[in-house]
Amino acid sequence: MPAVRTRPCLLVLRALNLGDLLVAVPALRALRRRHPGHRLMLAVSPALAPVATLTGAVDEIVPHTGLRPPPVRAPDVAVDLHGVLPGSVRALLATRPGRLVAFACPEAGHTAGPPVLAVEHEVTRWCRLVRSDGAVAREDDLLLPPPPVPSPRPGASVVHPGAAYGSKRWPPERFAAVARALAAEGHDVVVTGGSAERELAAWVAGAAGLPVAANLAGLTDLEALLALVCEASLVVSGDTGVAHVASAYERPSVVLFGPASPRLWGPPRKPLHAALWHGDGERHVLTHVPDPALLEITVDEVLEAAARVLASPRETSPRL
């Protein structure tokens, strides 16, 4: 017999990747405030449970990936922060919610929500959606509290050469040149990545003349990675999840963009973040080769941006 619910259920779908969850934090927290008596259940990849917990907005994590209907039946409210239309709308409608909050999608039979805009920052997009349902959302509500584990290298400068798609990967020899120059300036440089990127990280570390111990790829779980970035001196990466972690902890960062632009996925406009971009429009082509706009970014440009963010005044926002 299914358990009897003692509180109304608010089901939120965001079963994507690390960066996707981090840009949705302001919307999640707005939903928490909008529905204080509801049990907020987040359908998310189980690998991201530590981040979901740190948001302070989530009561229960529903392990979930893809566009199948989440395993929750008849939630009082369902919210589509997944945004893969029409599939995500159909997935939530299949749970038979009392009410659905989602962008308008006539193809899925949902016409009540606001329209999707072609060019809109992801943080703004999800805040606009929940505002349409009465939530008060602050787009700067991105910060996370420190994770409950220590940093494996406090004060390190993090170089993260990997990305999920080849079109987002700046050439490894350029990352190595940046790492070499930072090390020559006295930075404690580490190279990060997932277990599948350990060979890439080893190559970058070796080409930069770094010791073997500088390669942390595959050696940090998500909480350790959060702790590493939380205490980092600098983060240099492509447009990937680690860049959003740097934003969540207000660490100086240089983010290299292509094919998507900073107008869609960029860090907050603060002096301690530099978003490098040489594109002339919005492209969403994800291929196995680096995007032409990404290749226009030079090593000197990255080093100049690093010097600039390191010299910026430190933020005074309270750590949650």
Buried (B, 14 or more C-beta within 10 A) or exposed (E): EEEEEEEEBBBBBBBBBBBBBBBBBBBBBBBBBBBEEBBBBBBBBEEBBBBBBBBEBBEEBBBBEEBEBBEBEEBBBBBBBBBBBBBBBBBBBEBEBEEBBBBBBEEBEBEEBBEEEEEEBBBBBBBBBBBBBEBEBEBEBBBBBBBEBBBBBEEBBBBBBBBBBEBBBBBBEBBBBBBBBBBEEEBBBBBBBBEEBBEBBBBBBBBBEBEEEBBBBBBBEBBBBBBBBBBBBBBBBBBBBBBBBBBBBBBBBBBBBBBBBBBBBBBBEBEBBBBBBBBEEEBEEBEEEBBEBBBEBEBEBBBEBBEBBBEEEEBEEEEE
